[in-house]
Amino acid sequence: CEMHFLIYFNFFCRFLIVRCEGTFFNDKNKVTLLKTDWMKTLDESKALSALTIPGTHDSMSSSHQALSLHFQLDAGVRYFEMKASSPLLFNRKKIEIGSKSLDEVLNVLKTFLAKNPSEFVLLKLIPEGLRKTETAKDITKVLQKEQGVWLEPTVPTVGQVKGKIVILRSSTYEKGVANQQTSGKKDSKFKDVEKHLKHIKEHLKSAEGLCKQGSLTVTVTSSSSLKKRAKSVAAQVNPNLDQALKGLLEGKTRPSCLGVIATDFPGETLIDTIIKFNGAGSGATAGAEAAQGGGAGAAEGAGAGAAEGAGTGENQGGVGEPEA
């Protein structure tokens, strides 16, 4: 009986710690801490490469995210990675991203930016499938017609892109800002939490060095295996990642920038920790879950794509290898 009591007591204490300190993993489609304008305090003369930006990997896949695109924006996420494809038969000009079209995705982003002009978003599109070359061309046609889209290869400053969508090039899309992905294909194959966290820390160290040189970097923390899906991995990795990042924040040699950190199922506390590297985001709006109309998410339902992504392997480069 005493042993059972200790087990339950330990579980209860761990539950309280998570509840009090915040959420690092979120598998629910709701937001309680709104970070809709955390970029308003950023120095407009700073290059985007000199920032630390919270992002999501495979942003429209229900296998990697629970939050809809609206809710991700409300929570403070500003980098989105999305796989794009075109139907093989009917309506071949339609560009599909999960369960939505590219037009629908752009409308969500533009609506958010219109309401929050202090913000900008980074969007990496990854054409895939048998028609990925044609899909890439169609994407360019759509983006070139849009106002407020940065398609240049150079890294802009904050002031240049406020209120805009910044396109990042990927392995299958050559338009947009050049960027370097610190994680590689081996990172998408999960072995154990300790090894995966070790790799993430190594990648963040590389990102720190590269961003000091003016390179925009992306570190993807996603991983999975046949036995452990991305969701289960994120549930274990995210709290430890938050702890590691807080250690860097509070350390004597705090990094000036870490680039984009793209995660699966990020909780609001983890997003907030990433934002704090910029000395920004202290004015978070707590309270209203977006479903009650407080944030952009009020207009959208679950919205996540049905198809599971293929891990991080599709668009991985080696450490310091540029996306082309």
TAWO-V823271 format. One record per pair of residues at least 6 apart in sequence whose ideal C-beta (glycine too) atoms are under 6 Angstrom apart, sorted by the first residue. I is the first residue (numbers start at 1). J is the second residue. D is the distance in Angstrom with one decimal. If there is no record, write none. Layout:
I:J:D / I:J:D
//
This chain:
22:269:2.9 / 23:267:3.3 / 23:268:5.4 / 23:269:5.3 / 24:238:4.2 / 24:239:4.2 / 24:242:4.7 / 24:267:4.4 / 24:269:5.5 / 24:270:4.6 / 25:234:5.8 / 25:235:4.8 / 25:238:4.5 / 25:265:5.4 / 25:267:5.0 / 26:265:5.7 / 26:267:4.4 / 27:66:4.6 / 27:265:5.6 / 28:66:5.8 / 29:66:5.4 / 29:67:5.8 / 29:68:5.8 / 29:302:5.4 / 30:289:4.9 / 30:291:5.9 / 31:71:4.9 / 31:74:4.9 / 31:75:4.9 / 31:290:4.8 / 32:289:5.5 / 33:268:4.3 / 33:284:5.5 / 33:286:5.5 / 34:74:5.3 / 34:285:4.1 / 34:295:5.1 / 35:76:3.1 / 35:281:5.8 / 35:284:5.3 / 36:74:5.8 / 36:116:5.3 / 37:116:5.2 / 37:118:5.2 / 38:76:5.5 / 38:275:5.3 / 38:280:5.2 / 38:281:3.6 / 39:118:5.3 / 39:119:4.8 / 40:118:3.7 / 41:280:4.5 / 42:158:4.9 / 42:280:5.9 / 44:158:4.8 / 44:159:3.3 / 45:157:5.9 / 46:158:5.2 / 47:155:5.2 / 47:157:5.5 / 48:155:5.5 / 48:216:5.8 / 49:155:4.9 / 49:211:5.2 / 49:214:5.3 / 49:215:5.8 / 49:216:4.4 / 50:257:4.9 / 51:257:5.9 / 51:278:5.8 / 52:257:5.5 / 52:258:4.5 / 52:274:5.9 / 52:277:3.6 / 52:278:5.8 / 53:78:5.2 / 53:79:5.3 / 53:260:4.8 / 54:76:5.8 / 54:77:5.3 / 54:271:4.6 / 54:274:4.1 / 55:79:2.8 / 55:260:4.8 / 55:262:3.8 / 56:65:5.6 / 56:72:5.8 / 56:77:5.5 / 56:262:6.0 / 57:64:5.8 / 57:81:5.5 / 57:220:5.0 / 57:222:4.3 / 57:262:4.4 / 57:264:5.7 / 58:64:4.0 / 58:309:3.8 / 59:65:6.0 / 59:80:4.2 / 59:81:5.7 / 59:82:5.4 / 60:82:5.2 / 60:97:5.2 / 60:98:3.4 / 60:305:4.2 / 61:305:4.8 / 61:308:6.0 / 61:309:4.6 / 62:304:3.9 / 63:230:6.0 / 63:308:3.5 / 64:230:5.3 / 64:264:4.6 / 64:309:5.9 / 65:304:5.8 / 66:265:5.9 / 68:300:4.9 / 68:302:6.0 / 68:303:3.6 / 69:108:5.1 / 70:296:4.6 / 70:297:3.7 / 70:300:4.3 / 71:290:5.6 / 71:297:4.1 / 73:112:4.7 / 73:296:5.5 / 74:290:5.2 / 74:295:3.6 / 74:296:5.4 / 74:297:5.2 / 75:268:5.6 / 75:271:5.5 / 76:271:4.7 / 76:275:5.7 / 78:121:5.3 / 79:122:4.3 / 79:260:4.6 / 80:123:5.3 / 81:124:4.7 / 82:97:4.9 / 82:125:5.7 / 83:126:4.9 / 83:128:5.3 / 84:95:5.4 / 84:97:5.3 / 84:125:5.1 / 84:127:5.1 / 84:135:5.7 / 85:96:5.3 / 85:128:5.6 / 85:129:4.1 / 86:92:5.6 / 86:95:6.0 / 86:131:4.7 / 86:135:4.6 / 94:101:5.7 / 95:102:3.9 / 95:138:5.7 / 97:105:5.4 / 98:305:1.9 / 99:305:5.1 / 99:306:5.7 / 102:142:5.8 / 109:121:5.6 / 109:165:5.5 / 112:296:5.0 / 113:163:5.1 / 117:163:4.5 / 120:161:4.5 / 120:162:5.7 / 120:164:5.3 / 120:166:5.9 / 121:165:5.6 / 122:166:4.9 / 122:168:5.6 / 123:165:5.5 / 123:167:5.7 / 124:168:4.2 / 124:170:5.2 / 125:139:5.8 / 125:173:5.3 / 126:170:4.6 / 126:172:5.7 / 126:314:5.9 / 126:315:5.1 / 127:135:4.0 / 127:136:4.5 / 127:172:4.6 / 127:173:5.7 / 132:172:5.4 / 136:173:5.2 / 140:175:5.8 / 143:149:5.2 / 148:164:4.6 / 149:165:5.0 / 150:156:5.9 / 150:161:5.3 / 150:164:5.4 / 150:166:4.4 / 151:167:5.4 / 151:175:5.3 / 151:176:5.7 / 153:178:5.3 / 155:177:5.7 / 155:216:5.2 / 167:176:3.4 / 168:176:5.0 / 168:177:5.2 / 168:179:5.1 / 169:176:4.4 / 169:323:5.0 / 170:315:4.9 / 170:323:5.4 / 171:315:4.6 / 177:216:6.0 / 178:322:5.6 / 179:216:4.3 / 179:218:5.7 / 179:323:5.2 / 180:210:5.9 / 180:215:5.2 / 180:217:5.2 / 180:320:5.5 / 180:322:5.1 / 181:218:4.9 / 181:317:4.5 / 182:203:3.8 / 182:206:4.7 / 182:207:5.1 / 182:217:5.7 / 182:219:4.7 / 182:319:5.4 / 183:203:5.1 / 183:219:5.8 / 183:220:4.7 / 184:316:5.2 / 184:318:5.1 / 185:313:4.8 / 185:316:4.8 / 187:199:5.5 / 188:223:5.8 / 188:311:3.7 / 188:312:4.0 / 188:313:4.7 / 190:223:4.0 / 190:224:5.5 / 190:225:4.3 / 190:228:5.5 / 190:233:5.3 / 193:236:4.9 / 196:223:5.5 / 197:240:5.4 / 200:221:5.4 / 203:219:4.7 / 204:219:5.9 / 204:258:5.5 / 206:319:5.0 / 207:217:4.3 / 207:219:5.3 / 207:258:5.1 / 207:259:4.4 / 208:255:4.4 / 208:258:5.9 / 210:217:4.9 / 211:217:5.8 / 211:257:4.2 / 211:259:5.1 / 217:259:3.3 / 218:260:4.4 / 219:261:5.3 / 220:262:4.8 / 220:312:4.8 / 221:263:4.8 / 222:230:5.7 / 222:264:4.7 / 222:312:5.0 / 223:233:5.1 / 224:230:4.3 / 224:233:5.8 / 224:311:5.6 / 230:264:5.0 / 234:264:4.0 / 234:265:4.3 / 238:270:5.5 / 242:270:4.7 / 242:273:5.3 / 245:273:5.0 / 246:273:5.9 / 248:255:5.9 / 261:274:5.4 / 275:281:3.9 / 288:294:3.1 / 290:297:3.3 / 290:298:5.7
//
